[in-house]
Amino acid sequence: MSHLALIPLLESLPGWPQEYEPGLMDILPLVLGIPLLIAAVITLFMMGPAWLRRSRTQ
């Protein structure tokens, strides 16, 4: 038996309010913004000391 048959349909039940369907501007911060922010923090953490040493020697 396929396990996919056990997944319920993603529809609202009768009498319940309609679900919100996110648009592109709702998904974009999750798909691009958060990973870019995490990458920037990691880059700053790893490269920051080298950049600081280089700026002090000049």
PDB file with one MODEL, atoms N, CA, C and O in Angstrom:
MODEL        1
ATOM      1  N   MET A   1       0.847  -1.189   0.000  1.00  0.00           N
ATOM      2  CA  MET A   1       0.000   0.000   0.000  1.00  0.00           C
ATOM      3  C   MET A   1       0.885   1.243   0.000  1.00  0.00           C
ATOM      4  O   MET A   1       1.866   1.331   0.737  1.00  0.00           O
ATOM      5  N   SER A   2       0.521   2.171  -0.821  1.00  0.00           N
ATOM      6  CA  SER A   2       1.314   3.391  -0.930  1.00  0.00           C
ATOM      7  C   SER A   2       1.083   4.280   0.284  1.00  0.00           C
ATOM      8  O   SER A   2      -0.046   4.444   0.748  1.00  0.00           O
ATOM      9  N   HIS A   3       2.168   4.849   0.788  1.00  0.00           N
ATOM     10  CA  HIS A   3       2.050   5.757   1.927  1.00  0.00           C
ATOM     11  C   HIS A   3       1.443   7.089   1.520  1.00  0.00           C
ATOM     12  O   HIS A   3       0.908   7.808   2.363  1.00  0.00           O
ATOM     13  N   LEU A   4       1.519   7.427   0.238  1.00  0.00           N
ATOM     14  CA  LEU A   4       0.942   8.680  -0.229  1.00  0.00           C
ATOM     15  C   LEU A   4      -0.580   8.665  -0.134  1.00  0.00           C
ATOM     16  O   LEU A   4      -1.202   9.724  -0.050  1.00  0.00           O
ATOM     17  N   ALA A   5      -1.180   7.492  -0.148  1.00  0.00           N
ATOM     18  CA  ALA A   5      -2.630   7.412  -0.043  1.00  0.00           C
ATOM     19  C   ALA A   5      -3.100   7.783   1.359  1.00  0.00           C
ATOM     20  O   ALA A   5      -4.274   8.097   1.555  1.00  0.00           O
ATOM     21  N   LEU A   6      -2.190   7.748   2.338  1.00  0.00           N
ATOM     22  CA  LEU A   6      -2.564   8.059   3.709  1.00  0.00           C
ATOM     23  C   LEU A   6      -2.535   9.558   4.000  1.00  0.00           C
ATOM     24  O   LEU A   6      -3.038   9.999   5.034  1.00  0.00           O
ATOM     25  N   ILE A   7      -1.947  10.347   3.088  1.00  0.00           N
ATOM     26  CA  ILE A   7      -1.890  11.792   3.288  1.00  0.00           C
ATOM     27  C   ILE A   7      -3.259  12.388   2.983  1.00  0.00           C
ATOM     28  O   ILE A   7      -3.794  12.176   1.895  1.00  0.00           O
ATOM     29  N   PRO A   8      -3.837  13.135   3.934  1.00  0.00           N
ATOM     30  CA  PRO A   8      -5.163  13.707   3.671  1.00  0.00           C
ATOM     31  C   PRO A   8      -5.070  14.820   2.630  1.00  0.00           C
ATOM     32  O   PRO A   8      -4.017  15.430   2.447  1.00  0.00           O
ATOM     33  N   LEU A   9      -6.162  15.067   1.969  1.00  0.00           N
ATOM     34  CA  LEU A   9      -6.210  16.146   0.993  1.00  0.00           C
ATOM     35  C   LEU A   9      -6.074  17.483   1.711  1.00  0.00           C
ATOM     36  O   LEU A   9      -6.631  17.675   2.792  1.00  0.00           O
ATOM     37  N   LEU A  10      -5.343  18.389   1.114  1.00  0.00           N
ATOM     38  CA  LEU A  10      -5.103  19.688   1.718  1.00  0.00           C
ATOM     39  C   LEU A  10      -6.184  20.673   1.279  1.00  0.00           C
ATOM     40  O   LEU A  10      -5.917  21.626   0.547  1.00  0.00           O
ATOM     41  N   GLU A  11      -7.377  20.429   1.731  1.00  0.00           N
ATOM     42  CA  GLU A  11      -8.508  21.294   1.418  1.00  0.00           C
ATOM     43  C   GLU A  11      -9.223  21.630   2.717  1.00  0.00           C
ATOM     44  O   GLU A  11      -9.130  20.898   3.703  1.00  0.00           O
ATOM     45  N   SER A  12      -9.939  22.753   2.699  1.00  0.00           N
ATOM     46  CA  SER A  12     -10.717  23.140   3.876  1.00  0.00           C
ATOM     47  C   SER A  12     -11.947  22.245   4.001  1.00  0.00           C
ATOM     48  O   SER A  12     -12.545  21.837   3.005  1.00  0.00           O
ATOM     49  N   LEU A  13     -12.299  21.959   5.217  1.00  0.00           N
ATOM     50  CA  LEU A  13     -13.510  21.187   5.457  1.00  0.00           C
ATOM     51  C   LEU A  13     -14.724  22.069   5.196  1.00  0.00           C
ATOM     52  O   LEU A  13     -14.643  23.289   5.339  1.00  0.00           O
ATOM     53  N   PRO A  14     -15.841  21.472   4.818  1.00  0.00           N
ATOM     54  CA  PRO A  14     -17.045  22.274   4.595  1.00  0.00           C
ATOM     55  C   PRO A  14     -17.436  23.033   5.865  1.00  0.00           C
ATOM     56  O   PRO A  14     -17.455  22.462   6.956  1.00  0.00           O
ATOM     57  N   GLY A  15     -17.744  24.310   5.717  1.00  0.00           N
ATOM     58  CA  GLY A  15     -18.119  25.130   6.853  1.00  0.00           C
ATOM     59  C   GLY A  15     -16.950  25.853   7.501  1.00  0.00           C
ATOM     60  O   GLY A  15     -17.168  26.746   8.320  1.00  0.00           O
ATOM     61  N   TRP A  16     -15.741  25.505   7.167  1.00  0.00           N
ATOM     62  CA  TRP A  16     -14.551  26.170   7.709  1.00  0.00           C
ATOM     63  C   TRP A  16     -14.165  27.311   6.787  1.00  0.00           C
ATOM     64  O   TRP A  16     -14.500  27.278   5.603  1.00  0.00           O
ATOM     65  N   PRO A  17     -13.470  28.321   7.297  1.00  0.00           N
ATOM     66  CA  PRO A  17     -13.034  29.413   6.432  1.00  0.00           C
ATOM     67  C   PRO A  17     -11.980  28.925   5.435  1.00  0.00           C
ATOM     68  O   PRO A  17     -11.250  27.970   5.701  1.00  0.00           O
ATOM     69  N   GLN A  18     -11.915  29.595   4.288  1.00  0.00           N
ATOM     70  CA  GLN A  18     -10.942  29.214   3.270  1.00  0.00           C
ATOM     71  C   GLN A  18      -9.529  29.468   3.779  1.00  0.00           C
ATOM     72  O   GLN A  18      -9.288  30.430   4.509  1.00  0.00           O
ATOM     73  N   GLU A  19      -8.608  28.611   3.396  1.00  0.00           N
ATOM     74  CA  GLU A  19      -7.224  28.767   3.815  1.00  0.00           C
ATOM     75  C   GLU A  19      -6.559  29.879   3.017  1.00  0.00           C
ATOM     76  O   GLU A  19      -6.972  30.204   1.904  1.00  0.00           O
ATOM     77  N   TYR A  20      -5.532  30.448   3.607  1.00  0.00           N
ATOM     78  CA  TYR A  20      -4.774  31.519   2.965  1.00  0.00           C
ATOM     79  C   TYR A  20      -3.719  30.908   2.072  1.00  0.00           C
ATOM     80  O   TYR A  20      -2.930  30.075   2.516  1.00  0.00           O
ATOM     81  N   GLU A  21      -3.700  31.314   0.820  1.00  0.00           N
ATOM     82  CA  GLU A  21      -2.682  30.829  -0.109  1.00  0.00           C
ATOM     83  C   GLU A  21      -1.609  31.898  -0.232  1.00  0.00           C
ATOM     84  O   GLU A  21      -1.880  32.979  -0.756  1.00  0.00           O
ATOM     85  N   PRO A  22      -0.402  31.624   0.236  1.00  0.00           N
ATOM     86  CA  PRO A  22       0.654  32.634   0.204  1.00  0.00           C
ATOM     87  C   PRO A  22       1.086  32.957  -1.223  1.00  0.00           C
ATOM     88  O   PRO A  22       1.148  32.083  -2.088  1.00  0.00           O
ATOM     89  N   GLY A  23       1.380  34.223  -1.441  1.00  0.00           N
ATOM     90  CA  GLY A  23       1.862  34.668  -2.744  1.00  0.00           C
ATOM     91  C   GLY A  23       3.375  34.684  -2.785  1.00  0.00           C
ATOM     92  O   GLY A  23       4.043  34.244  -1.850  1.00  0.00           O
ATOM     93  N   LEU A  24       3.903  35.199  -3.884  1.00  0.00           N
ATOM     94  CA  LEU A  24       5.349  35.228  -4.075  1.00  0.00           C
ATOM     95  C   LEU A  24       6.025  36.092  -3.022  1.00  0.00           C
ATOM     96  O   LEU A  24       7.078  35.716  -2.508  1.00  0.00           O
ATOM     97  N   MET A  25       5.449  37.236  -2.689  1.00  0.00           N
ATOM     98  CA  MET A  25       6.068  38.126  -1.710  1.00  0.00           C
ATOM     99  C   MET A  25       5.985  37.562  -0.291  1.00  0.00           C
ATOM    100  O   MET A  25       6.707  38.029   0.590  1.00  0.00           O
ATOM    101  N   ASP A  26       5.141  36.590  -0.054  1.00  0.00           N
ATOM    102  CA  ASP A  26       5.087  35.922   1.245  1.00  0.00           C
ATOM    103  C   ASP A  26       6.155  34.833   1.344  1.00  0.00           C
ATOM    104  O   ASP A  26       6.689  34.584   2.425  1.00  0.00           O
ATOM    105  N   ILE A  27       6.462  34.192   0.234  1.00  0.00           N
ATOM    106  CA  ILE A  27       7.404  33.083   0.223  1.00  0.00           C
ATOM    107  C   ILE A  27       8.839  33.567   0.048  1.00  0.00           C
ATOM    108  O   ILE A  27       9.770  32.937   0.549  1.00  0.00           O
ATOM    109  N   LEU A  28       9.027  34.683  -0.662  1.00  0.00           N
ATOM    110  CA  LEU A  28      10.364  35.175  -0.986  1.00  0.00           C
ATOM    111  C   LEU A  28      11.259  35.392   0.230  1.00  0.00           C
ATOM    112  O   LEU A  28      12.420  34.986   0.181  1.00  0.00           O
ATOM    113  N   PRO A  29      10.790  36.011   1.325  1.00  0.00           N
ATOM    114  CA  PRO A  29      11.673  36.156   2.483  1.00  0.00           C
ATOM    115  C   PRO A  29      12.121  34.815   3.072  1.00  0.00           C
ATOM    116  O   PRO A  29      13.238  34.705   3.578  1.00  0.00           O
ATOM    117  N   LEU A  30      11.278  33.818   3.009  1.00  0.00           N
ATOM    118  CA  LEU A  30      11.653  32.504   3.535  1.00  0.00           C
ATOM    119  C   LEU A  30      12.662  31.810   2.644  1.00  0.00           C
ATOM    120  O   LEU A  30      13.600  31.184   3.136  1.00  0.00           O
ATOM    121  N   VAL A  31      12.478  31.915   1.334  1.00  0.00           N
ATOM    122  CA  VAL A  31      13.321  31.173   0.400  1.00  0.00           C
ATOM    123  C   VAL A  31      14.660  31.867   0.183  1.00  0.00           C
ATOM    124  O   VAL A  31      15.686  31.198   0.061  1.00  0.00           O
ATOM    125  N   LEU A  32      14.667  33.197   0.133  1.00  0.00           N
ATOM    126  CA  LEU A  32      15.903  33.920  -0.148  1.00  0.00           C
ATOM    127  C   LEU A  32      16.439  34.696   1.051  1.00  0.00           C
ATOM    128  O   LEU A  32      17.640  34.676   1.321  1.00  0.00           O
ATOM    129  N   GLY A  33      15.568  35.365   1.754  1.00  0.00           N
ATOM    130  CA  GLY A  33      16.006  36.269   2.807  1.00  0.00           C
ATOM    131  C   GLY A  33      16.684  35.585   3.972  1.00  0.00           C
ATOM    132  O   GLY A  33      17.774  35.992   4.374  1.00  0.00           O
ATOM    133  N   ILE A  34      16.077  34.568   4.518  1.00  0.00           N
ATOM    134  CA  ILE A  34      16.626  33.891   5.693  1.00  0.00           C
ATOM    135  C   ILE A  34      17.947  33.192   5.371  1.00  0.00           C
ATOM    136  O   ILE A  34      18.895  33.335   6.143  1.00  0.00           O
ATOM    137  N   PRO A  35      18.056  32.438   4.264  1.00  0.00           N
ATOM    138  CA  PRO A  35      19.366  31.837   3.954  1.00  0.00           C
ATOM    139  C   PRO A  35      20.460  32.873   3.696  1.00  0.00           C
ATOM    140  O   PRO A  35      21.607  32.662   4.089  1.00  0.00           O
ATOM    141  N   LEU A  36      20.126  33.988   3.042  1.00  0.00           N
ATOM    142  CA  LEU A  36      21.128  35.026   2.818  1.00  0.00           C
ATOM    143  C   LEU A  36      21.566  35.667   4.128  1.00  0.00           C
ATOM    144  O   LEU A  36      22.742  35.987   4.300  1.00  0.00           O
ATOM    145  N   LEU A  37      20.640  35.856   5.041  1.00  0.00           N
ATOM    146  CA  LEU A  37      20.975  36.419   6.339  1.00  0.00           C
ATOM    147  C   LEU A  37      21.883  35.468   7.124  1.00  0.00           C
ATOM    148  O   LEU A  37      22.852  35.909   7.742  1.00  0.00           O
ATOM    149  N   ILE A  38      21.583  34.194   7.103  1.00  0.00           N
ATOM    150  CA  ILE A  38      22.420  33.208   7.791  1.00  0.00           C
ATOM    151  C   ILE A  38      23.809  33.158   7.159  1.00  0.00           C
ATOM    152  O   ILE A  38      24.808  33.082   7.874  1.00  0.00           O
ATOM    153  N   ALA A  39      23.883  33.201   5.822  1.00  0.00           N
ATOM    154  CA  ALA A  39      25.176  33.187   5.140  1.00  0.00           C
ATOM    155  C   ALA A  39      25.984  34.436   5.478  1.00  0.00           C
ATOM    156  O   ALA A  39      27.202  34.354   5.640  1.00  0.00           O
ATOM    157  N   ALA A  40      25.330  35.585   5.585  1.00  0.00           N
ATOM    158  CA  ALA A  40      26.038  36.820   5.928  1.00  0.00           C
ATOM    159  C   ALA A  40      26.603  36.756   7.343  1.00  0.00           C
ATOM    160  O   ALA A  40      27.730  37.193   7.579  1.00  0.00           O
ATOM    161  N   VAL A  41      25.844  36.222   8.275  1.00  0.00           N
ATOM    162  CA  VAL A  41      26.320  36.108   9.653  1.00  0.00           C
ATOM    163  C   VAL A  41      27.502  35.142   9.734  1.00  0.00           C
ATOM    164  O   VAL A  41      28.482  35.428  10.423  1.00  0.00           O
ATOM    165  N   ILE A  42      27.425  34.018   9.050  1.00  0.00           N
ATOM    166  CA  ILE A  42      28.524  33.047   9.061  1.00  0.00           C
ATOM    167  C   ILE A  42      29.760  33.646   8.400  1.00  0.00           C
ATOM    168  O   ILE A  42      30.874  33.467   8.893  1.00  0.00           O
ATOM    169  N   THR A  43      29.575  34.358   7.283  1.00  0.00           N
ATOM    170  CA  THR A  43      30.701  34.995   6.608  1.00  0.00           C
ATOM    171  C   THR A  43      31.356  36.030   7.506  1.00  0.00           C
ATOM    172  O   THR A  43      32.583  36.095   7.583  1.00  0.00           O
ATOM    173  N   LEU A  44      30.562  36.831   8.179  1.00  0.00           N
ATOM    174  CA  LEU A  44      31.111  37.833   9.090  1.00  0.00           C
ATOM    175  C   LEU A  44      31.844  37.179  10.250  1.00  0.00           C
ATOM    176  O   LEU A  44      32.892  37.668  10.672  1.00  0.00           O
ATOM    177  N   PHE A  45      31.317  36.099  10.764  1.00  0.00           N
ATOM    178  CA  PHE A  45      31.946  35.385  11.869  1.00  0.00           C
ATOM    179  C   PHE A  45      33.288  34.776  11.459  1.00  0.00           C
ATOM    180  O   PHE A  45      34.250  34.799  12.227  1.00  0.00           O
ATOM    181  N   MET A  46      33.342  34.224  10.228  1.00  0.00           N
ATOM    182  CA  MET A  46      34.566  33.559   9.783  1.00  0.00           C
ATOM    183  C   MET A  46      35.590  34.544   9.221  1.00  0.00           C
ATOM    184  O   MET A  46      36.784  34.394   9.481  1.00  0.00           O
ATOM    185  N   MET A  47      35.160  35.528   8.472  1.00  0.00           N
ATOM    186  CA  MET A  47      36.078  36.446   7.804  1.00  0.00           C
ATOM    187  C   MET A  47      36.340  37.711   8.603  1.00  0.00           C
ATOM    188  O   MET A  47      37.315  38.413   8.333  1.00  0.00           O
ATOM    189  N   GLY A  48      35.501  38.019   9.572  1.00  0.00           N
ATOM    190  CA  GLY A  48      35.632  39.247  10.344  1.00  0.00           C
ATOM    191  C   GLY A  48      36.984  39.441  11.000  1.00  0.00           C
ATOM    192  O   GLY A  48      37.558  40.522  10.875  1.00  0.00           O
ATOM    193  N   PRO A  49      37.523  38.446  11.695  1.00  0.00           N
ATOM    194  CA  PRO A  49      38.844  38.631  12.312  1.00  0.00           C
ATOM    195  C   PRO A  49      39.950  38.943  11.295  1.00  0.00           C
ATOM    196  O   PRO A  49      40.819  39.771  11.570  1.00  0.00           O
ATOM    197  N   ALA A  50      39.930  38.297  10.134  1.00  0.00           N
ATOM    198  CA  ALA A  50      40.937  38.571   9.107  1.00  0.00           C
ATOM    199  C   ALA A  50      40.774  39.986   8.574  1.00  0.00           C
ATOM    200  O   ALA A  50      41.765  40.683   8.360  1.00  0.00           O
ATOM    201  N   TRP A  51      39.545  40.416   8.359  1.00  0.00           N
ATOM    202  CA  TRP A  51      39.302  41.775   7.875  1.00  0.00           C
ATOM    203  C   TRP A  51      39.749  42.801   8.915  1.00  0.00           C
ATOM    204  O   TRP A  51      40.280  43.854   8.561  1.00  0.00           O
ATOM    205  N   LEU A  52      39.538  42.502  10.183  1.00  0.00           N
ATOM    206  CA  LEU A  52      39.939  43.422  11.251  1.00  0.00           C
ATOM    207  C   LEU A  52      41.460  43.521  11.322  1.00  0.00           C
ATOM    208  O   LEU A  52      41.995  44.622  11.454  1.00  0.00           O
ATOM    209  N   ARG A  53      42.174  42.379  11.235  1.00  0.00           N
ATOM    210  CA  ARG A  53      43.636  42.410  11.256  1.00  0.00           C
ATOM    211  C   ARG A  53      44.190  43.169  10.052  1.00  0.00           C
ATOM    212  O   ARG A  53      45.141  43.939  10.186  1.00  0.00           O
ATOM    213  N   ARG A  54      43.601  42.956   8.888  1.00  0.00           N
ATOM    214  CA  ARG A  54      44.061  43.627   7.674  1.00  0.00           C
ATOM    215  C   ARG A  54      43.838  45.126   7.759  1.00  0.00           C
ATOM    216  O   ARG A  54      44.671  45.894   7.277  1.00  0.00           O
ATOM    217  N   SER A  55      42.740  45.566   8.356  1.00  0.00           N
ATOM    218  CA  SER A  55      42.470  47.004   8.441  1.00  0.00           C
ATOM    219  C   SER A  55      43.384  47.683   9.464  1.00  0.00           C
ATOM    220  O   SER A  55      43.656  48.877   9.338  1.00  0.00           O
ATOM    221  N   ARG A  56      43.857  46.960  10.458  1.00  0.00           N
ATOM    222  CA  ARG A  56      44.751  47.548  11.465  1.00  0.00           C
ATOM    223  C   ARG A  56      46.177  47.710  10.956  1.00  0.00           C
ATOM    224  O   ARG A  56      46.884  48.608  11.413  1.00  0.00           O
ATOM    225  N   THR A  57      46.620  46.872  10.028  1.00  0.00           N
ATOM    226  CA  THR A  57      48.010  46.933   9.545  1.00  0.00           C
ATOM    227  C   THR A  57      48.205  48.033   8.512  1.00  0.00           C
ATOM    228  O   THR A  57      49.344  48.432   8.270  1.00  0.00           O
ATOM    229  N   GLN A  58      47.182  48.521   7.914  1.00  0.00           N
ATOM    230  CA  GLN A  58      47.324  49.538   6.863  1.00  0.00           C
ATOM    231  C   GLN A  58      47.460  50.913   7.431  1.00  0.00           C
ATOM    232  O   GLN A  58      47.588  51.881   6.681  1.00  0.00           O
TER     233      GLN A  58
ENDMDL
END
